[in-house]
Amino acid sequence: MRALRYGKIFSVILVDIDWFKSVNDTYGHPAGDKVLYEIARHIKSCLRITEHVGRWGGEEFFVVLPSTNAADAYILSERIRLNIVKTVFLENSRITCSSGITEYLQNDSLEDIISRADIALYRAKNKRNISCIYVK
């Protein structure tokens, strides 16, 4: 990992689409797939060229932000959230998302980073349509 080799910070954001099952149930899986594609495009449009997004599973996306601390990742996460919520996807439907954010800590394993982002996401999902930074 670059962070270990060069001592650089980075952050990750786990983005989860709120109530996505209802999209598939209401409009069908092909429409749901189209929404996921469009959401991925919206996320990518908010990123710099050095930042990356990928589908993490189901309706979750994993965003990697090199040289970015958690506070700046939060700002980006909010930009992503607002970009998605202002977009009409299906028949005047608005979609919201919740995000969990964490920053790389020295000697973290990949599992540590993912676990903290997941904990923060779980906290955000309890309220819906917010971004949450991991705090012990």
N, C-alpha and C positions, 0 to 999 in steps of 0.2 A: 504494500500500500504506500502511496505517495506520502501520506501523513506520517508514517513511520520513518521512511527514508529521508524526507526533507524537512520534517517537523512542521508541516503545514496543517492548518485547521481545515475542516470541512463540516458541513451540516447535511442532514437529510430531512426530507419531509415525506411523510406517508399521508397521501390524500385518499379519502374514502368518500364515495358519492352517497349522500344521505338518502335513505328510503329507495334505493335503486331497484329492489325487488318489485316495487309497485310499478315501475316503468315497464319492466318485462311482462308483468301480469296484465297491465292495461293495454300496452301497445304491441306486445310480442317481442320475442328475442331478436329478430332482425332489426327492429327499431331500436331496441336496447343496445345492440352492437354499434349501430350508427351513432347513438348518443355517446357511447364510450369513445369512439373514434374522434368525434367532435370535441369532447372534453380533453382528450389527449392533445389535440391541436391547440386548444385554448391554453393548456398548461405550457406547452412548448413555446407558444407565442410570448409568454412572460419571461422566458429564460434567456440568459446570455449564451453565446456559442459554446462556452466551456462547461455549461451545466447540462444535465441529462435527465430525461424522464423515461420511465418504462412502466408497463403494466405489471403490477405486483401480483395480481390475482383477483378474480371476480371483478369488483368495481373499485379496486384499489390501485393507486399509482405510487411509484417510488421515485423521488426526485433527489438527485445528488448535486450538491452545491460546493464545488471546490473553493477554497480560500474564502469561506463565508462563515461567520459566527452565527450562533443561534438567534440573536436579536435581529440581524439582517435577514436570516432565513424566515423569521416571523413576518417581517415586512413583505417579503416576496410571497409567502403563503397567503397573506391577506389580499395581495394583488390578484393572485390566482383565484381565491375564493370569490372576490367581488366580480372578477371577469366572468366567472361561471354563472353566478347568481343573476347577473344582469342580462344574460342571454336567454332567448326563448328557443327551446329545443324542439318540443313536440306540442302542436295544437295549443299554443299559449301557455305551456307548462314551464314553470321555473324549476330549476334543479339547484340544490344546495350541496355543499360538501363540507366535511370536517377534516382537520389535519392535525397530525402529531409531528412535532419537531424535536430534533436533538442535535447536539454538536459532538463531534469526535472528541473523546477524552484520551489522554495519553494511556497507552497500553490497552485500549479497547480492542476487543475482537469484533468481527462482523456481527456475531450474535448479540453482543452487548449493545451495539448501536441500534440494531433492529428491535431488540427488546425494549429499549428506552423510547424509541419512536412509537412503538406499538402501545406502550403504556400511556404516552401522551395522547395518542389517537383515541384510545379507549376513554380517556377523560373528556376529550372533545366530543365524542359520540354521545356522551351522557347529556350534553346540552344541544348538540347539532348546530351546524352552520357556524362553527368557530374554528380558530387555530389555537393550538395549545402547545407550549414549550414544555419539555420534560423538566420537572422539578421534583426532587426527592420528597 
